[in-house]
C-alpha cells in the first residue's frame, strides 16, 4: 500500500506559468528562496524559431530596467532547446526591527 507523504517541495513540481507576446516570445518568472538571499529566475524563448543573442540581451535589459532598476548584478545563461535564463539575486532585507 502506498502512503501519501506531504512534500514541501511539491509546489515546484507544478508546471510553470508561461506568458506569450504577440511575436511568440515566451516568458516565465519565478522567485527562488535560498538562505540569506532570493533569486528571481526568468526564462525566455520563442515559439518555432530560436531567439538571437542580440534579442535576448535586449529583452534581458528591458526586464532588468522594468522589474529590477536597482539591480547591480545578474547572470544570463543559454540553456537547452533555445531557452535563455536570467538570474537576478536580491539580498534579503534585514528582519531585525530598527531602533527608533
C-alpha positions as CSV (number, residue, x, y, z in Angstrom):
1,X,0.0,0.0,0.0
2,X,1.4,3.4,-1.0
3,X,1.3,6.1,1.6
4,X,1.0,9.8,0.6
5,X,3.6,11.9,2.4
6,X,3.5,15.7,2.4
7,X,6.4,17.1,0.5
8,X,7.0,20.9,0.8
9,X,8.9,20.8,-2.5
10,X,5.8,19.6,-4.3
11,X,4.8,23.1,-5.4
12,X,8.0,23.1,-7.5
13,X,6.8,20.1,-9.5
14,X,3.8,22.1,-10.9
15,X,4.1,23.3,-14.4
16,X,5.5,26.8,-14.8
17,X,3.1,29.6,-15.9
18,X,4.3,31.0,-19.2
19,X,3.2,34.2,-20.8
20,X,3.4,34.8,-24.6
21,X,3.8,38.0,-26.6
22,X,2.1,38.7,-29.9
23,X,5.5,37.9,-31.5
24,X,5.7,34.5,-30.0
25,X,8.2,35.3,-27.2
26,X,7.6,33.1,-24.2
27,X,8.5,34.4,-20.7
28,X,8.2,32.8,-17.3
29,X,9.3,34.1,-13.9
30,X,9.7,32.6,-10.5
31,X,11.2,33.6,-7.2
32,X,13.7,31.1,-5.7
33,X,14.2,31.5,-2.0
34,X,17.6,30.4,-0.5
35,X,19.0,31.1,2.9
36,X,20.2,34.7,3.0
37,X,19.0,35.7,-0.5
38,X,16.3,35.5,-3.1
39,X,16.9,34.9,-6.8
40,X,14.5,36.0,-9.4
41,X,14.6,33.5,-12.3
42,X,13.3,34.4,-15.8
43,X,13.1,32.0,-18.7
44,X,12.8,33.4,-22.2
45,X,12.4,31.6,-25.5
46,X,10.4,31.9,-28.7
47,X,8.0,29.6,-30.5
48,X,9.2,27.9,-33.7
49,X,12.4,29.9,-34.1
50,X,15.2,30.5,-31.6
51,X,16.0,34.0,-30.3
52,X,19.2,35.6,-31.3
53,X,21.8,36.6,-28.7
54,X,21.1,40.3,-29.5
55,X,17.4,39.9,-29.0
56,X,17.9,38.0,-25.7
57,X,20.3,40.8,-24.5
58,X,17.7,43.4,-25.3
59,X,14.9,41.5,-23.6
60,X,17.0,40.9,-20.5
61,X,17.9,44.6,-20.3
62,X,14.3,45.5,-20.6
63,X,13.2,43.1,-17.8
64,X,16.0,44.4,-15.6
65,X,15.1,48.0,-16.2
66,X,11.4,47.4,-15.5
67,X,11.5,44.9,-12.7
68,X,14.9,45.4,-11.0
69,X,16.0,49.0,-11.7
70,X,18.5,49.0,-8.7
71,X,20.0,45.6,-9.8
72,X,23.8,45.7,-9.7
73,X,24.3,42.1,-10.8
74,X,22.6,39.4,-12.9
75,X,23.5,36.4,-14.9
76,X,22.4,35.4,-18.4
77,X,22.6,31.7,-19.2
78,X,21.9,30.0,-22.5
79,X,20.1,26.7,-21.7
80,X,18.9,23.9,-23.9
81,X,16.2,24.0,-26.6
82,X,16.6,27.7,-27.2
83,X,15.7,28.8,-23.7
84,X,17.7,31.5,-22.0
85,X,17.7,32.1,-18.3
86,X,18.2,35.4,-16.4
87,X,19.1,35.1,-12.8
88,X,18.8,38.2,-10.6
89,X,20.0,37.8,-7.0
90,X,18.3,40.1,-4.5
91,X,19.6,40.3,-0.9
92,X,17.0,39.8,1.8
93,X,16.0,42.7,3.9
94,X,17.3,42.6,7.4
95,X,14.3,41.5,9.5
96,X,15.6,42.8,12.8
97,X,13.5,45.8,14.0
98,X,15.3,49.1,13.8
99,X,15.5,51.1,17.0
100,X,13.6,54.4,16.7
